[in-house]
Amino acid sequence: MNQDPVATAAKIAKSLIEERFDEVAGRFSPDLRAAVPPDALRSAWAAAAVAPVGVTGPTVSEPGQAGLVRVRVPVGGFTVVMSVDDEGVLHGLRFAPASDPSWTPPSYADTRSFTEREITLGSGTGATVTSPMAAGGAGVVLLAGGGPFDRDESSGPNKPLKDLAWGLASRGVTVVRFDKPTGARTMTDEYVPHAVEALAVLRREPGVGRLFVVGHSMGGKVAPRVAEADPSVAGLVILAGDAQPMHHAAVRVARHLALGESTVEAFERQAELIDSSRLTPATSSAELPFGWPASYWLDLRGYDPVAATARLAVPVFLGQGGRDYQVTVADDLARWQAGLENRSGVTVRVYGSVDHLFFPGEGPSTPADYARPGHVDHDVISDVAGWVARVG
């Protein structure tokens, strides 16, 4: 029976205020349940609830991704932001600043120097083409990180891929970015066909020269597969591309965030299953990290992004944040460098002050940083734009 998502969100907010975290977790979708156990929810609430808690203003709702409704409930000092379906299932939950400000353009974006238009790729996927006023130059397809991201990689007040698109277009680069489809059975299905369609769009743009793929996080991991599928790709930009197997990284990140021994042990059990012969297409997604299907993990398990990149005869730019705890210099960049050390045409840049989103900051990076407004660091934009111009 259909339920009113706003009424559902109000009930969830009330349960949070009354600290009934198991009840809230019982409404989680499989993906959210795997990523946020009740203990982690309790810790996040304790960190956010710095003011007397109670509903302090009107609830606001708006259409979300994939038919969900995004509901914002102010609870005193901060806002509970939820993505809810009409069956009462909670697909997204975060604690945002009270004002939860909207995205604003970065200072390096010259909005007078480019135009944007909305398109639909052949698969029906929505996309945006950002075109410099001056014809000519390189063309770039942007790939978002893992998870249900839109074409801007929107998260709270932040849109890292929109930062990249506007920053690059301000420097003469034509950019296509697209909404990732939901429910893909493999990483390849989630990215490659749509990226190839986006590259075809770029080839038809007046004056566009050589074509590049710029991938962030999982988008960087899958970028070599896009280049394998489309020989027109002239180079890859891999920004915080994860090279450590993701199921092992999940254990490392759970420990880093001190999510509790039970959560770490659950990720360890899941990682052991993925590494074993017991993982088959019939394995239940409930037994696997993030609730992703077995087909997704089988695809990931059989793919080495570093080896795939080493086989390609295109130049590569590797960008890495020094404050990134999700994809790290020690666990990921070191693998890229070791695997590509005998290959020419590899440029490596480590940005010591930036986090996983390539936002600058100070001190250890935390998940709370992602809820604060920020922009991709100016040096990252300049370096990527300069690199594709030289290579192109």
Phi, psi and omega in degrees: 000132181294143179237150178288116182301327180292317178295321176300315180298322179297320178294319179296317178300319179297319178296321177296314181300324179271006176058039174263074190288326177297323179295318178295314181298333178294342178267356184294146167292163179304319180299313182290323180297320180290327184275331187228090176289163183305322180297320178292323177297317179299317181294318180294321178294317180298323180289328184275326189280073183264359179231162175308129190260136175176158178295121190243006180192180182290145174281136181241134178234154179205157178298137177250197181279151171054040177079005179277164174246128177267124183237133179245124180239112177286130185234020176099095179090340177201177183236134172271120181250122185232146170248117191233144174260179185275010172252008178083015181266136181264118183257342180209143181208128174210160179249115188249160173305155185305319182278335181043062190298153179282163177295138173235150184297144175290158184296335182276357179271120177261095187292349177277350188260001180209165175235161176231147173218147179272139177224171172237124177290166184302332179280359183091003181282132178287145183209166178231135174253123178251115190241126175296149178299321180275120182292154177105166179105188184279161173238141186228137167255129180263139178239125180283169178284180183291144181115178185279064183270147172276187185295337180267356188058044185295135174209107184060230182276004189249147180219078186301321181287331174291321172306311181298314182299313183288323178294316180290318179296328177294344180247021171091010182259130175276135189231138169240131175227148188223158176284128177289136176289154177260156175079017179295145181275340178218162175299321180301312180298327184291330187241308199297310183300323183285323177295321178295320176296321179295322176297323178296323176299315180298322181297336180269354181285132182301130173079356181287132181266240185286152187250142183227155172247126177244112183242139178251132176059239178298331175299327175288322179300318186273349183307318178301327178293326177295317179295325176294325183279336183227105182294351179285348181293123184264349181181161182237138170245115184248108183255113182053043177286128183279132178248330173295136178310134190297326180290332174283322178298325180299321177295314181299316182292321178299320177293316182301320182274000179052053183282358179109147185298324181294322179292315179300316181296324178296316178295324178296318178297317180295319179296319179299319179297316181297323181285347188263170176285354180284345177283116179227168177303340182271354181298134182293139177296337178295340180268000190240156183302140174063007181073014179285150184290161180300324180301324180294315182288328176295320177297313179297318183298328182270009186237127175245104185296329180291314179296321178297320179293321180298333181280345184275146179257047179232152177292154185226136173247122178252117176249137185217137176273134179288336181260009183284124176260348179277311174239121192242162175300316185286320188267337186238303181301322179300324178293317178300313184294320179294318183286339183247012187294334180263013184249135179278166174077026179249124177249132181238131175228125174251123180257100192298331187263002186256158180260199184296329178276000185066029173269134180287152178187188181228152177074180181299138177284144178225163177302331180296335179300328185288342179273350179269141180300137178199179179218152174304136185301140182304321181296326178296313179301311182298316183293316180294315179298317179295322182293313181293329177293319180290317182289324183282000000 
